[in-house]
Amino acid sequence: MTSQPASTPSVSVTRDGHRRFTGRSQRGGVVAIGDKSYPDTFTPGELLKVALAACAGFSAEQAITRRLGEDAAVAIEVGGDAHATEDRYDVLTERIELDLSSLDESARARLITVIGRAIDQACTVGRTLEAGAAIERTVEQLDADA
């Protein structure tokens, strides 16, 4: 594996079997990754969608809780179908569900605007996808003695 500066969080995956991996964060987080034949896993595409949804939630949380309270229920769904012939998504759709019944129409509109701005400004995952980040890849010899 390539070493990264200490300030850059990294994740890793290790192969557990045919089309099945375990993902790990430096902080000890673990996630099961597999193709659709494994019901207890996330596919890589699902993880991408989860990352986008969570990033939107993190980015909008302060605006939401400030206006709706610390116990405000928030559900974020990200969907999107893979391109028919290319292994990629053309469009990812993001839907945020909130109980806005305590707000008048003006306050609802303002909150919706603030949520959009917060996500556009602070969601690293969304901003990275929109910018089309480059991927730098290396393949290295496994050290058999390690």
C-alpha positions as YAML, in Angstrom:
chain: A
units: angstrom
residues:
- id: 1
  name: MET
  ca: [0.00, 0.00, 0.00]
- id: 2
  name: THR
  ca: [1.08, 3.55, -0.66]
- id: 3
  name: SER
  ca: [1.72, 5.62, 2.43]
- id: 4
  name: GLN
  ca: [-0.15, 8.88, 2.76]
- id: 5
  name: PRO
  ca: [0.47, 11.97, 4.86]
- id: 6
  name: ALA
  ca: [-0.83, 11.54, 8.42]
- id: 7
  name: SER
  ca: [-3.50, 14.21, 7.86]
- id: 8
  name: THR
  ca: [-5.09, 12.27, 5.01]
- id: 9
  name: PRO
  ca: [-7.57, 9.66, 6.26]
- id: 10
  name: SER
  ca: [-7.30, 6.44, 4.31]
- id: 11
  name: VAL
  ca: [-9.44, 3.38, 3.99]
- id: 12
  name: SER
  ca: [-8.55, -0.09, 2.82]
- id: 13
  name: VAL
  ca: [-10.29, -3.20, 1.58]
- id: 14
  name: THR
  ca: [-9.14, -6.78, 1.81]
- id: 15
  name: ARG
  ca: [-10.49, -9.65, -0.22]
- id: 16
  name: ASP
  ca: [-12.48, -12.25, 1.74]
- id: 17
  name: GLY
  ca: [-13.68, -14.38, -1.17]
- id: 18
  name: HIS
  ca: [-15.23, -14.23, -4.63]
- id: 19
  name: ARG
  ca: [-16.53, -10.65, -5.07]
- id: 20
  name: ARG
  ca: [-16.51, -10.08, -1.32]
- id: 21
  name: PHE
  ca: [-14.30, -7.65, 0.60]
- id: 22
  name: THR
  ca: [-14.08, -6.03, 4.00]
- id: 23
  name: GLY
  ca: [-13.55, -2.28, 4.14]
- id: 24
  name: ARG
  ca: [-11.77, -0.67, 7.07]
- id: 25
  name: SER
  ca: [-11.12, 2.85, 8.25]
- id: 26
  name: GLN
  ca: [-8.07, 3.93, 10.25]
- id: 27
  name: ARG
  ca: [-10.40, 4.52, 13.21]
- id: 28
  name: GLY
  ca: [-11.58, 0.89, 13.32]
- id: 29
  name: GLY
  ca: [-14.78, 1.16, 11.26]
- id: 30
  name: VAL
  ca: [-15.67, -1.97, 9.29]
- id: 31
  name: VAL
  ca: [-18.09, -2.51, 6.40]
- id: 32
  name: ALA
  ca: [-18.91, -5.66, 4.44]
- id: 33
  name: ILE
  ca: [-18.69, -5.18, 0.66]
- id: 34
  name: GLY
  ca: [-19.90, -7.63, -1.91]
- id: 35
  name: ASP
  ca: [-21.88, -8.02, -5.08]
- id: 36
  name: LYS
  ca: [-25.67, -8.34, -5.04]
- id: 37
  name: SER
  ca: [-25.47, -12.08, -4.33]
- id: 38
  name: TYR
  ca: [-24.40, -11.30, -0.74]
- id: 39
  name: PRO
  ca: [-27.47, -9.94, 1.11]
- id: 40
  name: ASP
  ca: [-25.46, -8.72, 4.12]
- id: 41
  name: THR
  ca: [-23.14, -6.42, 2.18]
- id: 42
  name: PHE
  ca: [-23.05, -3.11, 0.37]
- id: 43
  name: THR
  ca: [-22.03, -3.00, -3.28]
- id: 44
  name: PRO
  ca: [-19.41, -0.39, -4.19]
- id: 45
  name: GLY
  ca: [-22.13, 1.65, -5.92]
- id: 46
  name: GLU
  ca: [-24.30, 1.52, -2.81]
- id: 47
  name: LEU
  ca: [-21.35, 2.72, -0.73]
- id: 48
  name: LEU
  ca: [-20.91, 5.65, -3.10]
- id: 49
  name: LYS
  ca: [-24.58, 6.54, -2.60]
- id: 50
  name: VAL
  ca: [-24.31, 6.09, 1.18]
- id: 51
  name: ALA
  ca: [-21.27, 8.38, 1.23]
- id: 52
  name: LEU
  ca: [-23.15, 11.05, -0.72]
- id: 53
  name: ALA
  ca: [-26.22, 10.78, 1.54]
- id: 54
  name: ALA
  ca: [-24.18, 10.90, 4.74]
- id: 55
  name: CYS
  ca: [-22.14, 13.84, 3.49]
- id: 56
  name: ALA
  ca: [-25.32, 15.75, 2.69]
- id: 57
  name: GLY
  ca: [-26.62, 14.95, 6.17]
- id: 58
  name: PHE
  ca: [-23.45, 16.11, 7.87]
- id: 59
  name: SER
  ca: [-23.41, 19.29, 5.79]
- id: 60
  name: ALA
  ca: [-27.05, 20.21, 6.42]
- id: 61
  name: GLU
  ca: [-27.38, 19.00, 10.01]
- id: 62
  name: GLN
  ca: [-26.62, 22.30, 11.74]
- id: 63
  name: ALA
  ca: [-29.12, 24.24, 9.61]
- id: 64
  name: ILE
  ca: [-31.78, 21.59, 10.17]
- id: 65
  name: THR
  ca: [-31.34, 21.23, 13.93]
- id: 66
  name: ARG
  ca: [-31.14, 24.99, 14.42]
- id: 67
  name: ARG
  ca: [-34.59, 25.39, 12.87]
- id: 68
  name: LEU
  ca: [-36.28, 22.08, 13.71]
- id: 69
  name: GLY
  ca: [-34.57, 21.12, 16.98]
- id: 70
  name: GLU
  ca: [-31.86, 18.71, 18.06]
- id: 71
  name: ASP
  ca: [-34.22, 15.75, 17.83]
- id: 72
  name: ALA
  ca: [-35.29, 16.49, 14.23]
- id: 73
  name: ALA
  ca: [-35.72, 13.32, 12.21]
- id: 74
  name: VAL
  ca: [-33.76, 13.39, 8.95]
- id: 75
  name: ALA
  ca: [-33.79, 10.71, 6.26]
- id: 76
  name: ILE
  ca: [-31.71, 11.03, 3.10]
- id: 77
  name: GLU
  ca: [-32.06, 8.70, 0.15]
- id: 78
  name: VAL
  ca: [-29.72, 8.62, -2.82]
- id: 79
  name: GLY
  ca: [-30.66, 6.67, -5.91]
- id: 80
  name: GLY
  ca: [-29.56, 6.34, -9.46]
- id: 81
  name: ASP
  ca: [-29.35, 3.64, -12.07]
- id: 82
  name: ALA
  ca: [-26.12, 2.58, -13.67]
- id: 83
  name: HIS
  ca: [-25.62, 3.53, -17.31]
- id: 84
  name: ALA
  ca: [-26.83, 0.73, -19.59]
- id: 85
  name: THR
  ca: [-23.48, 0.13, -21.33]
- id: 86
  name: GLU
  ca: [-20.87, 2.00, -19.25]
- id: 87
  name: ASP
  ca: [-19.97, 1.12, -15.66]
- id: 88
  name: ARG
  ca: [-20.93, 4.48, -14.16]
- id: 89
  name: TYR
  ca: [-23.90, 6.53, -13.01]
- id: 90
  name: ASP
  ca: [-25.19, 9.33, -15.21]
- id: 91
  name: VAL
  ca: [-27.24, 10.94, -12.44]
- id: 92
  name: LEU
  ca: [-27.53, 10.42, -8.70]
- id: 93
  name: THR
  ca: [-30.75, 11.65, -7.12]
- id: 94
  name: GLU
  ca: [-30.77, 12.90, -3.56]
- id: 95
  name: ARG
  ca: [-33.99, 13.19, -1.54]
- id: 96
  name: ILE
  ca: [-34.06, 14.68, 1.96]
- id: 97
  name: GLU
  ca: [-37.09, 13.95, 4.11]
- id: 98
  name: LEU
  ca: [-37.90, 16.27, 7.01]
- id: 99
  name: ASP
  ca: [-40.97, 17.14, 9.05]
- id: 100
  name: LEU
  ca: [-41.47, 20.78, 8.09]
- id: 101
  name: SER
  ca: [-44.95, 21.07, 9.62]
- id: 102
  name: SER
  ca: [-43.74, 23.39, 12.41]
- id: 103
  name: LEU
  ca: [-42.59, 26.01, 9.88]
- id: 104
  name: ASP
  ca: [-44.67, 28.48, 7.91]
- id: 105
  name: GLU
  ca: [-44.29, 28.57, 4.12]
- id: 106
  name: SER
  ca: [-41.65, 31.31, 4.19]
- id: 107
  name: ALA
  ca: [-39.54, 29.52, 6.82]
- id: 108
  name: ARG
  ca: [-39.84, 26.24, 4.86]
- id: 109
  name: ALA
  ca: [-38.61, 27.88, 1.68]
- id: 110
  name: ARG
  ca: [-35.73, 29.53, 3.55]
- id: 111
  name: LEU
  ca: [-34.70, 26.24, 5.19]
- id: 112
  name: ILE
  ca: [-34.76, 24.43, 1.86]
- id: 113
  name: THR
  ca: [-32.52, 27.13, 0.39]
- id: 114
  name: VAL
  ca: [-30.14, 27.01, 3.36]
- id: 115
  name: ILE
  ca: [-29.93, 23.21, 3.20]
- id: 116
  name: GLY
  ca: [-29.04, 23.36, -0.50]
- id: 117
  name: ARG
  ca: [-26.36, 25.98, 0.09]
- id: 118
  name: ALA
  ca: [-24.89, 24.10, 3.05]
- id: 119
  name: ILE
  ca: [-24.61, 20.90, 1.04]
- id: 120
  name: ASP
  ca: [-23.24, 22.68, -2.03]
- id: 121
  name: GLN
  ca: [-20.59, 24.42, 0.10]
- id: 122
  name: ALA
  ca: [-19.58, 21.69, 2.54]
- id: 123
  name: CYS
  ca: [-20.29, 18.22, 1.13]
- id: 124
  name: THR
  ca: [-16.85, 16.98, 0.13]
- id: 125
  name: VAL
  ca: [-18.24, 13.86, -1.53]
- id: 126
  name: GLY
  ca: [-20.72, 15.76, -3.70]
- id: 127
  name: ARG
  ca: [-18.20, 18.44, -4.57]
- id: 128
  name: THR
  ca: [-15.66, 15.77, -5.53]
- id: 129
  name: LEU
  ca: [-18.14, 13.95, -7.77]
- id: 130
  name: GLU
  ca: [-19.21, 17.18, -9.44]
- id: 131
  name: ALA
  ca: [-15.61, 18.22, -10.05]
- id: 132
  name: GLY
  ca: [-14.70, 14.86, -11.56]
- id: 133
  name: ALA
  ca: [-11.71, 14.12, -9.32]
- id: 134
  name: ALA
  ca: [-8.73, 12.39, -10.87]
- id: 135
  name: ILE
  ca: [-7.73, 8.97, -9.54]
- id: 136
  name: GLU
  ca: [-4.06, 8.18, -9.15]
- id: 137
  name: ARG
  ca: [-3.44, 4.41, -9.10]
- id: 138
  name: THR
  ca: [-0.37, 2.29, -8.41]
- id: 139
  name: VAL
  ca: [0.01, -1.48, -8.35]
- id: 140
  name: GLU
  ca: [2.72, -2.77, -6.04]
- id: 141
  name: GLN
  ca: [4.38, -6.08, -5.34]
- id: 142
  name: LEU
  ca: [3.05, -7.68, -2.15]
- id: 143
  name: ASP
  ca: [5.82, -8.19, 0.36]
- id: 144
  name: ALA
  ca: [5.55, -11.93, 1.07]
- id: 145
  name: ASP
  ca: [7.74, -11.61, 4.19]
- id: 146
  name: ALA
  ca: [5.44, -9.13, 5.92]
...
